[in-house]
């Protein structure tokens, strides 16, 4: 008689169910905010990488609203050297804000594809206005290698893609700050910058003026991505309806994301980036999502756009098991 105890099969944990969301994809092929051309093709590159089909495979309901029309540099004059193409960028962001607002009114989650990071002034304006009409405020998690909090008075380049967070926080330029006639769009205690590693000297003073919370790459190195993201989401979520996630692909190290507008060595790793998005999904308080600065002109076989799609999937609930 065999007295060997029968081996029990390991119990596999129940996979958390992904609550289907209605998602509207909005492309903003804007590249007027920076000197290096190519990010205007970012929305197309992300679509080619299968964003819609791969979100639908998770169970979400996805529609593509196409692209907001934008001016191109060859047809316009750059204007003020301290804020180049500001008139055209403001016009685009104003149109974009209205589309984001209508998307939320329709009960859909906006997923915005940039273009350079100046598009965020429009995205956040639309989200903030929607919740302001309900007497609620929003938070903002700004995930980026750069703080993007220059103003025309402090910018060394005059490139507006280095100014959208300043506009959101009410520091200017006033044309971008005052979309929908109110400013700031997000209160300082609910605005968190994650993963910066390249900050202009003048921006440091603007960060102090604005009073935003900041976690640098050193914080991530020392404390780990999990602790940093948990704290960032707690800060952004304090007393808010939820938060907008603004992800600049240059936050990730160029080894994994070579095709970005302004690459900087020493960024988040592939797995750290996924972990951050998975934690966002776990908290389930994301109101809207944007991914910017994908530049297929300097990419390698669309690697960066493919990673952008992977990270979007993680933010919307995809897990390893």
N, C-alpha and C positions, 0 to 999 in steps of 0.2 A: 504494500500500500504506500502510495506516495504522499508524505505529509508536508511536502513543500507548499507553503502558503501561495494561494493564487495571487498573481500580480494584478493590482488594480490599474486600469487605464487612467492616465492623468486627465483630470477634468480641464477642458479648455475654457478659459474665461469667455464670458459672453461679450461679443463685439458690440460696443455702444452703437446704437442706431443713429444714423445721420438724419436729422430732421430736414426734409427737403425745403429748399428756399427758392423763391422766385428771384432770379438774377437777371439784371439788364447790363450788358456789356456796352461801354461807351468809349469810343476811341477819340483821342485828342492828339492828332499828329503835329504837334507844335514844336518847332525847334528855334524859334526866335529868341528864346531866353538864354542861349549860349553861343559860343563861337564855333565849336566843333559841330559840323553838320552830320546828320544821319539819324538822330533820334526821332525824326518825323516818320521814319519807317518802322519804329518800334511797335505800334499797334498791329501792323500787318504781320510782323515777325512772330508776335505772340499768338495771333490767330492761326498762322501757318503751323505753329507748334501744337495746335489742337485744343485750345482752351475750351471752346464750347462743348465739344464732344466729350472731353475728359471730365468736365464738371457734370454733364448730364449722366455720365457713367456712375457718378456717386449718388445719383438720384435727384439732383437739382433740376429745376426747370429754367432753361436759359434762353434768352432772346438777345440778339445783337442789334443794337440801335444804330450801328454804323459809326461814322466819324462826324464830329463837329467840324464845320468848314473853318479853315484857318488861312491867314495870309502867308505868303512865302516871301522870303527875304529879298529875292531878286526884283520884286514888284513894289517894294516899300523903301522908304528912307529910314535909317535907324533912329533918327531924332536925337534926343538928349544923350550925350555920351555917357552920362552917369546912370542912365536907365534906358538902355537901347530897346527900341520897338515897344515901349511901354504902352502906347496907345493901342497897338494891334493886339498885344497880349491881354490887356484889360478887356477889349472887345470879345476876344475868344473866351476868356474866363467868365465873363458875364453871361454869354450864351450857354456855356457849359454849366454854370451854376443853375440856370433855369431848368436844364434837362435833368440834372441831378435831383432838384426839388420835385419835378414832375414824376421822376422814377420812384422816389419815396412815397409820394402821394398815391401812386398806383400800387403800393404795398410790395415793391420790389427792392432788392438790394443792389445799389450801384457798384459795379466793378469797372473802374476807370483805367484805361490803358494810355500812358503817355508815350511819346512826347517828353519834353523836358519838365523839370520839377515845378516850373512856374504854374503848371496846370492845377497844382494843389490849391492855389488861392481860390480857384473856381469851385473845385470839389467841396472844400470845407465850407465855403460860403453857402452852397446849396444845402448841405446837410445841416449846418447851423441854423439856417433860416427855417427849414422844415420843423425843427424841434423848437425854435423860438416861438413859432406860431402856436405851439402847444404848451408854451410857458415852461419849456425844459431847456437845459443846456447840454452840450456835448463835450467829450474829451477828445484828445488827439495824441496818437503815438506816432512820432516822426522817426522812422528807422532809416538811417542815412550815414554815410561817411562824413557828410558836411552838415553844419547846422543851418545853413540857408537863411540866416537871420541878418544879412546885410541890408542896408538901406541905400538909396542913391547917394547919400552923404558919406557913407563909409565904404562902399564897394570899390575895390581896387580895379575891377574890370568893367563895371557898368552892366554886367550880364544879369538879367532879371531872374534867371533860374537860381541865383544865390540870394533871392529876396522873398520868396513866398511865405516863409514862416514869419518874417518880420511883418509882412502884410496881414497875415492871419492874427498876429498878436497886437496889431494896431500901431506898429512903429512906422509904417509906411512902406512903399510909396502910397499916398492917400487914394489914388485911383483904384489900386487893388485892395486896399484896406477897407474901403467903404462900399463894396458891392452889397446891395440891399440896405445901405444906409445905416449900418451899425458896426461898431468895432469896440473891443476885439471880438473875433468870432469864437474864441475859446479863452476861458479864464486861465491865468498863469498856473494855478494850482492843478489844473487838469490837462496841461500840455507837457509831454515828456519826450525828450530826444534820446534815442537809443543808438549806441554804437559809433558815435562820432570819433574821428581820428585826424581830421584835417580842418582846422578852424582858423580863419583869418584873425589877426590880432584885434582888429576893430570889432569883430563879432563877439569877442569875449565880453566886452563892455555892454553890447546889445543884449546878450544873454542875461547879464546881471540886471539890466534895465527892465527887461521883460519879466524876469522872475520865473522862467520855465525851469522844470526839473531836467537834469542831464545825467545820463549814464554813458561814460566814454568806453572805448574798447578796453582801457585798463580795468574799469569796473567789471567788465565781462571776463577778462583774463583772471582777475583776482577772486571774483565772487561766483562766477559761473553764469551761464545763460539763463538757467531756470530761475535763480534768485532775482536776477535783474528783471526778467520779463514779468515775474509775479509782482514785483514792486511797481514796475511801470504801469501795469494794467490796473493795479489797485489805485494808484494816483490818478490815472486818467478816468477811472470810473467813479471816483468819489462824488456823490451827489449829481451824477449825470444820467442821461438816458442810455448811455453807452459811449462808444468812441469810434472815431474814424482811424483807420490804419493807412498810413502813407509810407510805402516801401520804395526806396530808391535802390535799384539793383547794384549801385556802386558800394552799398553797405557790405556786400559780400566780397571776399578776397578775389582779386583778378585771376587767380589760378582757377577758380570755379566759375567766375563771371567776367570773362575778358571783354565782352561787347557792351560796354557802358559808356555814358557820356564823359565822366570824369573819374577814371580808375585811380585808386589809391591802395598801395600795398598794406597788408596787415589787417584785413577785414575778417568778418565772420566766416567760419568754415561752412562747407556744404551741410553738415549735420547740425551745426549750431543754428543755421538759418531755418532748417526744417523744424527744429525743436521750438524755436520762437513762434513759428506759425502754428504748430500743434498746440502750444499753450494758449495762444489766442483762441483757437477753436474750442479748447476745453472750457474756457471762461464764458463763451457763448454770448458776449456782449458787443460784438463788432457790428456797427451800424452800416459801414461802407468800407470799401477797400480800393486802393489804387496801387498800381505798380508802374514805375516811371524809369526813364533814362536807359532803356534798352536801345543799343545802337548796333544794328546788324552790319553796318559798313565795316566795323572793326571786330566783329564777332568771328567765331570759328564754328562753321557748320550749324549755325543757329543754336549753339549751346546755351547762351545766356537767355534767349527767349524760352527755350525748353525748360530751363531751371525756373524762370518766372512762372511758367504754367504749373510746374511741380509745387512751388511754394504757395501759389494760389489754391491749389487742391488741398494742401495741408491746412491752410487757413480756413477752408470750408469743410473740414472734417475728415479728410483722408488720413488713415493711420496705417502703421505697418501691419498690425493684426487687429 
